[in-house]
Amino acid sequence: MDFDPELIRRAQMLLTLDHSLTQVKEILLRENYPSDQVYGLIEATEEVLNYFTPPVACDDDTIAIDIRHSNKVKDPNPSPDILVNKVSGKIELLTPHLQETWRVANEIRKTLKCQYR
């Protein structure tokens, strides 16, 4: 399904403002975005989020992202795969040998590029 770019931008903005996915869905429906696209976008977002563990703040300026890899052994003390500096937007890959790390890093770069314009 192709999503309206304006719908995606609005959803990203709402999520950035710390709204839950349920709240984002309700707001988008109230704003008369097509319901099939709203439900599809929320479902796709939930599916993608199932691959990630919640980001961990290393310090005030850094976010650590641990990706749930299909071939990675469950570790009780997970180590991050990516570090993102919130101030500069610099991305550091801690597991560059894993394909998923590159995929996620590229998506983060695309998002940051839009936000830093």
N, C-alpha and C positions, 0 to 999 in steps of 0.2 A: 504494500500500500504506500502510495506517495502522500506525504504529509505536507500540509500548507506550511511554508517556511515561517510565516507570521505566527502560526499556532505554536511551532517549536520554540521560537524566540520568546513568546509570552510564557510558555511553560517553564523555560529555563530561568526567566526572570523571577517567576513566582517561587521556584525551588531555591533560587539564590537568596530570596527573602525569607528562607526557612519555613515555607509552608510545606505541609505533608503532601504526599501524592494524592490522598483523598481530598484534601482541601484544594489542590491544584485542579483536580478533575471537576469538582463542584464549581469553582470559579470559571473555568473555561466553558463549561456548559451554560452557566448563567450569562456569559458574554457571547453566547450564540455561535460558538464554533461548532462545526458539524460533529454530531455525537459519535458517529462511527470513527472519525479521525481521533477524537478525544479519547475514546475507549481504547482504540488501537495504540495510540501513543503511550497511554498510561500502562497498558499491558506490556508493551515492548520495554518501557523503562523499568518496570518491576522485574521483568525477565533478566535484563542486563544487570540490575542491582543484585540479583541473586548470585552473581559471579564474584562479587567483591565483599570483603570484610569492611566494616566501617573505617574510614580514615582516622588515623591517630595523629594528634598534634604533637610534634616533636618539641617545638617551642612555639613562641607566639607568631613566628614568621614562616614556619615550615609545616607542611602537611605530609604525612607518610601514608602511602597507599599500599595495602597488601592485597594482591590479586589471588583469588582462589583458582589455582591451576589444577587441571584434571589429573595430571600425573605427579603432582606434588604431594608428598606425605603430609598428613594432618599433623601440625606442630602445635603443641599447647602454648608455646610462646612464639607466635608468628613474627617473622621478620618482614619488614616492608620491601616491596619491589621497586617503588618509585618514591622519590622525595620531590615535593613541589614547593618552591619558595613563593609565598603569597605576595611578597613585595616586588620582586624582580620578575617573577614568572619563570625562573630557571627550573628546568626539570633534570633531575639526576636519576639515571637508571641503575639500580642496585643489582638487578638480575638481567643484564642485557642479552644473555644467552637464551632467554625464553621468548618465544614468539609473541605470547600474550602481552608481555611487558611492552614490547614495541607497539603493538596495536593500541593498547590503552594510552601509552605516552603520545602517540599520534593524535588520538581523539582529544586528549588534554591540550595539546598544542593548538589544535583547531579552535577549541573553545576559548583558550587564552588569547589567541590572535584576534578573535571577534571582540573580546572584552577590553583589550589594550589599544584598540584603534581610536 
